[in-house]
Amino acid sequence: MKGRCFRERLGFALHGLQLAISRERSFRVHVLAGGGVLGVLLLARPPLVWWTVLALTAGFVMVTELVNTALETLADHLHPEQHPEIGACKDIAAGAVLVATATAVVIGIVFAAQWFRGWP
Ligand SMILES: Nc1ncnc2c1ncn2[C@@H]1O[C@H](COP(=O)(O)OP(=O)(O)OP(=O)(O)O)[C@@H](O)[C@H]1O
């Protein structure tokens, strides 16, 4: 990876995204949810700060899911047999996705409440 040009590195990253979409159902769900968030933003037309907050939130969830998928892939490849530490590694990574998703739900509720009350 060292010394490659930007175009090549971008290609590797896009390949990673393509792999995650084709292999990981949860990531596909998060991508669809991201599209849903964009739809809601277009409908609600909130102040610019909400676009930023929701974009960061959706990106945060997708990034944790990508890291979780990468860790699972690595763990399964390096140690296909059962081992408590592999289980711990996967559970901790899944915990990261849970924290990100719970954060997104809280932010979604605050957004909905603010939308209901009207934008300032
Ligand atoms: N090699 C292993 N050794 C010990 N426990 C494991 C191992 N593989 C999986 N586990 C346990 O089973 C759980 C489910 O593992 P699995 O590989 O099916 O991932 P998953 O949670 O279904 O992830 P995803 O739905 O994102 O693919 C893990 O969280 C872990 O607790």
The ligand as a Gaussian input file, in Angstrom:
#p B3LYP/6-31G(d) Opt

LIG

0 1
 N      -14.301000     -18.211000      16.110000
 C      -15.113000     -17.916000      17.134000
 N      -14.771000     -18.265000      18.390000
 C      -15.589000     -17.992000      19.434000
 N      -16.778000     -17.346000      19.326000
 C      -17.169000     -16.957000      18.105000
 C      -16.360000     -17.243000      16.937000
 N      -17.003000     -16.757000      15.862000
 C      -18.130000     -16.194000      16.318000
 N      -18.236000     -16.307000      17.668000
 C      -19.344000     -15.814000      18.506000
 O      -20.542000     -15.849000      17.765000
 C      -21.044000     -14.508000      17.571000
 C      -21.590000     -14.390000      16.166000
 O      -20.510000     -14.510000      15.264000
 P      -20.635000     -14.280000      13.702000
 O      -19.320000     -14.575000      13.095000
 O      -21.821000     -15.034000      13.214000
 O      -20.847000     -12.755000      13.621000
 P      -22.207000     -11.938000      13.633000
 O      -22.398000     -11.363000      15.009000
 O      -23.271000     -12.788000      13.032000
 O      -21.811000     -10.758000      12.721000
 P      -22.541000     -10.188000      11.459000
 O      -24.024000     -10.367000      11.648000
 O      -22.110000      -8.752000      11.480000
 O      -21.959000     -11.005000      10.336000
 C      -19.846000     -13.594000      17.844000
 O      -20.228000     -12.317000      18.242000
 C      -19.120000     -14.358000      18.923000
 O      -19.725000     -14.151000      20.176000

